[in-house]
Amino acid sequence: MSLKQRLLVLVLTAVCLVWLAAAAFTYWDAKQELEQVLDAHLAQASTLLVAQSTEELDDLEEEKAPLLHKYSRRVAFQIWEDGHKLLFHSANSPTTPLADSQTGFSDIKIAGQAWRVFTSQAQGEHDHQLIIHVAELKEVREELANSIIANLLTPLWFALPLLALVLWWAVALSLKPLVKLTQAIAQRKPDNFSAIQLQAPAEVQPLVERLNQLFGKTQALIENERRFTADAAHELRTPIAGIQAQVQVAQAALAIEQREHALTQALQGCQRASHLIAQLLTLARLESNATNRFETCDLRELAKQQISELAPHALEQGVQLELVGPEAVYLQGSATLLEVLLRNLLDNAIRYTGAGTEVLVSTQYQSTKAYLSICDTGPGLNWEEIAKITERFYRPTDTQATGSGLGLSIVQRVVELHAWHLQITQGAQGQGLCIQIDFPVHI
């Protein structure tokens, strides 16, 4: 069911329910009023009969009043003398008393028909006691009440189709901004991420604004991915071209030493390409949020494991690794992503600090946060380079180390996925580089 149909059905249903509730209340109230009015009419008719000349009644033998109107059959009366002599009665009344009660209102049935009876007494001449019964068919009251409810409901049946047409037009007019928005989106080209220019009501305007924000984010994401793809292709082209050149040199080499050197260079190029591809795959998984299961992790234990794994590589590069801090530092996060973060931070430190340097890994608690810091005693970076160091494929211009330029981009993405805080500063007295990450602790 469309939104237009749903609104129409809901509004029409609400109108009908309110109208029916009002009609039911009016019917009940009118019926109560009718009962009182018609009871008063019976009492008044009884009073008029009593007011007739008692001499006229005394002269009457039992006599029937003719039915002069078709509705006269719905009204009956009797006048009794001393409770046993029927002096006068209507043609449609029986010859037995209409009611047993002496005075007041009562309900009876005669020949299967319900009657409402009012009984009164009066003093006739010669000390005779007159009893007057005035009765009315109860179906008269039902007919009047039904006529009232019919008059209330009949306009509804005629007005409902007209109301439906008016509501259909009003709903269509109100939903026109949504139709325009749908058309504007349907007519857009896939590569069009410009903001939608549409004057919309207050209820629709937030939707337009959110769509424009989404278009802006999507455009930025696509442009970022395009740059990433172009940069990745460029970065892969370099080691592959180097591998190809070294293989060609090895094929043409006559000396064994020259051939082995070329093959060694080709193998190193394969290793660089393999490392770059692994980093690209890691970053791609992070961008798709493929790993987001959080758990309680021991930061110090994870750091200790990564240091143990990278210790041989650090030893080859002449870099000393050291871990300080309390025995355990617990935090909430993805253990897999924490391992990726630590491995890239340590790998970067080992690659770029140079031989004869130290890398100090520190974990600690402070207030409601945990901290990880990795500081080295290498050549460090200036502030302009620090501002760009987390960009993809960025490498300092004067570095001699080989790398993909993606390590700190991966670290930055892991930090963003966990809503942590990354801070990169120069080391003490401008020597080396210090990277610190703040982790809110929720145990």
Secondary structure, DSSP 8 states (H G I E B T S, - for coil): --HHHHHHHHHHHHHHHHHHHHHHHHHHHHHHHHHHHHHHHHHHHHHHHHHS-HHHHHH--SEEE---SGGGGGEEEEEEETTTEEEEEETTS-SS-S-SSSSEEEEEEETTEEEEEEEEEEE-GGG-EEEEEEEEEHHHHHHHHHHHHHHHHHHHHHHHHHHHHHHHHHHHHHTHHHHHHHHHHHTS-TT----------TTTHHHHHHHHHHHHHHHHHHHHHHHHHHHHHHHHHHHHHHHHHHHHHHHH--SHHHHHHHHHHHHHHHHHHHHHHHHHHHHHHHHTT-----EEEEHHHHHHHHHHHHHHHHHHHTEEEEEES-S--EEEE-HHHHHHHHHHHHHHHHHHH-TTEEEEEEEEEETTEEEEEEEE-S----HHHHHHTTSTT---TT------S-HHHHHHHHHHHHT-EEEEEE-GGG-SEEEEEEEE---
